[in-house]
Amino acid sequence: MNAPAYQGIKDFILARIDAGEWGEGDQVPSENELAREFKVARMTVNRALRELTAEQVLTRVQGAGTFVARPKYESTLVAIRSISDEIVARGHRYRAEVLELGPLAADEALALEMGLRPHDTVFRSRVLHFENDEPVQLEERWVNPALAPDYAEQDFTQTTPNQYLVRVAPLQRVEYRIEALAPEGDTRAHLAMGEAEPCLVLHRRTWSRALVASVANLWHPGSRYRFTGHF
């Protein structure tokens, strides 16, 4: 089944932005120009531009035209800040160990959460973050290759997954929840936790270019970590 014409126009605009041909503040072609190029009615172009504007990819200025928007994300209690920056800001030493990094096939639950098809390839990483040589966060992350095709080639001892993704897939929207959970598998050992100690787990899903960019579970020892925030 062929995609509707307006979706083709959206894909065309998103591809130009992703390729770096159009950057923040650049003007995109007018409705008339796009209608002529794609041989469609103006109302079809208008729908594509309206949807991209609603998704905060574009911004429309009355009488001036349509422009690539400044990347935005929804305000949350938890700032989207790299853990390395948090630790260094406290005057402490930061380091990381990469436990796992590579592709895998998404199961049905993960595919549904990421807006993909079951068995589509995603990247998975597990990174252990240390503060003054004490483990404070085990980060499990699943990443959409369409937005970060080189993710599995990065050295996450030198930059964090968060820092890399913010650079290549600017945040548009964020969704999260925080739970107290018993750690699974080898998580307790990696975080050097006692038998009865629970984890504070931040489950976070981020969007970029109207696609789910990543899903992450951030595991923290309950006795050594707390979340803070302000309005």
Secondary structure, DSSP 8 states (H G I E B T S, - for coil): ----HHHHHHHHHHHHHHTTSS-TT-B---HHHHHHHHT--HHHHHHHHHHHHHTTSEEEETTTEEEE--------SS----HHHHHHHTT--EEEEEEEEEEEE--HHHHHHHT--TT-EEEEEEEEEEETTEEEEEEEEEE-TTT-TTGGGS-TTTS-HHHHHHHHS---EEEEEEEEE---TTHHHHTT--TT--EEEEEEEEEETTEEEEEEEEEEETTT-------
